[in-house]
Amino acid sequence: MSGITIALSKGRIFEETLPLLAAAGIVPTDDPEKSRKLIIGTNRADVRLVIVRATDTPTYVQYGAADLGIAGKDVLIEHGGVGLYQPLDLNIARCRLCVAVPKGFDYAAASRPGGRIRVATKYVSAAREHFAAKGMHVDLIKLYGSMELAPLVGLSDAIVDLVSTGGTLKANNLEAVEDIMDISSRLVVNQAALKVKRELIQPVIDAFAGAVKP
């Protein structure tokens, strides 16, 4: 295809990207929440969107199946960001990566240097780095579903997960005890595509940059 392909995930990232796309003169012809299409056209014949799982976005861009994509910082850390140009923090889909424990758990004692805890998370790289920097021993358990269940049934002492409002933690009698990092979504670009299709891609990057809210 001579045009460009942008990889997006459903939900919050797609919704919050719409104003940025509009700034670049791009309007999707379908809503992925209502359509089963995985490739969505736009009002521009030279731009199409592919709907992928959030964790797959960097992979599609890395291998050139998409020229650009929008992915959370959490996803990029786990992916490693190999072969990706990351020109912009888009300041969308903001949240925090946190350590959370059941209420009443003595995290201060458990997190002393030399301490050992079991942590359930899908963000294994970020969690490993965080606890290593604190001089702690950590047994990491990789999960893909609801992290909140793990400490409730004794699978782990703590979880590392994304928190936006904290409502789910509260509902499950958990509390955030430590922030690891602020998370937002970034624009990622395939480096080879940028060289070959610069006249198509650069205006999109510039339009996004102009529309990003501080």
C-alpha positions, 0 to 999 in steps of 0.5 A, spaced: 500 500 500 502 506 498 499 510 503 500 509 511 497 505 516 496 507 523 495 501 529 490 503 534 487 499 540 480 499 542 477 503 548 480 509 551 486 510 546 482 510 540 477 515 543 482 519 546 486 519 539 480 521 535 481 529 536 489 528 534 487 524 528 482 530 526 487 535 527 491 531 521 485 531 517 483 524 518 476 521 520 475 514 521 469 511 517 467 506 522 467 505 530 471 499 532 466 499 538 461 497 533 464 494 527 467 488 527 472 490 522 479 490 524 482 494 518 478 501 518 478 506 512 478 513 513 476 519 509 483 519 506 484 514 501 492 514 503 490 513 510 487 506 514 487 504 521 488 497 523 485 495 530 490 491 534 490 489 541 494 494 545 500 490 547 501 488 540 501 495 537 509 496 538 510 489 534 506 491 528 510 498 528 516 494 529 515 489 523 512 494 518 505 492 518 503 499 521 507 505 519 505 508 526 502 506 532 499 509 539 502 505 545 502 506 552 509 507 556 507 501 560 507 497 553 513 500 550 517 498 556 515 491 556 516 491 549 523 494 549 521 499 544 526 495 539 526 499 532 521 504 534 522 512 533 518 515 539 517 522 537 511 524 541 508 523 548 501 524 546 499 525 554 493 521 553 490 515 556 494 517 563 494 513 569 499 510 574 503 504 574 503 502 582 504 497 587 498 495 591 497 490 597 491 488 601 489 493 606 493 492 613 499 488 609 505 491 612 508 493 606 513 498 609 516 492 613 516 487 607 519 492 602 526 493 606 532 492 603 533 484 603 526 483 603 522 478 599 515 478 596 511 475 591 508 480 586 503 478 580 503 483 574 503 483 567 508 488 567 514 484 569 520 488 566 518 494 570 516 491 576 523 487 576 527 493 575 523 497 580 524 492 586 531 491 584 532 498 585 530 498 592 534 492 593 529 487 594 528 480 592 521 479 588 518 473 586 514 475 579 508 471 577 506 473 570 498 474 569 494 476 564 487 477 567 485 481 573 491 482 578 486 484 584 484 477 585 491 474 586 493 477 593 485 476 595 486 468 594 494 468 596 497 467 590 501 473 591 503 479 597 502 485 592 500 487 585 503 491 580 498 494 575 495 500 572 491 505 576 487 511 574 481 512 579 483 507 584 476 504 584 477 497 582 482 497 588 478 499 593 472 495 591 477 489 592 480 491 599 486 493 596 490 500 596 496 503 592 502 503 596 507 506 591 507 509 585 512 506 580 511 511 574 506 516 570 504 512 564 501 516 558 500 514 551 506 515 545 506 515 538 511 510 535 513 510 528 517 505 524 524 508 522 524 505 515 517 507 513 519 514 516 525 514 511 520 512 505 514 515 506 516 521 510 512 526 505 506 522 508 508 521 515 511 527 517 505 532 516 501 527 521 507 527 526 507 535 526 499 535 526 499 531 532 505 535 536 500 541 534 494 538 538 497 535 544 495 538 550 500 539 555 
